[in-house]
Amino acid sequence: MEEDQIERELREGREAQMMLESPLLQAFFEHQRSQMLDALDNANVNPETAEEIRKIWQATNRLQKHLTTYLETGKLASLQLEQDSMH
C-alpha cells in the first residue's frame, strides 16, 4: 500500500474516531433516533410521514456506519504501518 494512502487512511480514521466519540455527535444520534421513534409512536402518522422518517433513520444509520468504516480502515492502516516498519 502506498505511504500517502496509509497516511490519509490514518488521518481519516483519527478524525472519524474523534467524531464518533464526540458527545455532541453522540447526542445528535440519540436525539434523532428518539425523535423519530416518538413520531412513529404517534397513532396518526400518515404513510408519507412514516416514509420520510424511515429515510431519515436510514441516513442517520448510514452516516454512523460510514464514520465507523473510516475508523476501522484507519486501524487497519495503522497495523499495516506497524508491519511495514518491522520489515
Contacts in CASP RR format, 6 or more apart in sequence:
PFRMAT RR
TARGET T0000
AUTHOR 0000-0000-0000
METHOD contacts of the structure
MODEL  1
MEEDQIERELREGREAQMMLESPLLQAFFEHQRSQMLDALDNANVNPETA
EEIRKIWQATNRLQKHLTTYLETGKLASLQLEQDSMH
1 77 0 8 1.000
1 80 0 8 1.000
5 77 0 8 1.000
6 77 0 8 1.000
6 80 0 8 1.000
6 81 0 8 1.000
6 84 0 8 1.000
9 73 0 8 1.000
9 74 0 8 1.000
9 76 0 8 1.000
9 77 0 8 1.000
10 74 0 8 1.000
10 77 0 8 1.000
10 78 0 8 1.000
10 81 0 8 1.000
12 70 0 8 1.000
12 73 0 8 1.000
12 74 0 8 1.000
13 70 0 8 1.000
13 71 0 8 1.000
13 73 0 8 1.000
13 74 0 8 1.000
13 75 0 8 1.000
13 77 0 8 1.000
14 74 0 8 1.000
15 70 0 8 1.000
16 67 0 8 1.000
16 68 0 8 1.000
16 70 0 8 1.000
16 71 0 8 1.000
16 74 0 8 1.000
17 71 0 8 1.000
19 25 0 8 1.000
19 67 0 8 1.000
20 26 0 8 1.000
20 64 0 8 1.000
20 67 0 8 1.000
20 68 0 8 1.000
20 71 0 8 1.000
29 60 0 8 1.000
29 64 0 8 1.000
32 56 0 8 1.000
32 60 0 8 1.000
33 57 0 8 1.000
33 60 0 8 1.000
36 53 0 8 1.000
36 56 0 8 1.000
36 57 0 8 1.000
39 45 0 8 1.000
39 49 0 8 1.000
39 53 0 8 1.000
40 50 0 8 1.000
40 53 0 8 1.000
45 53 0 8 1.000
END
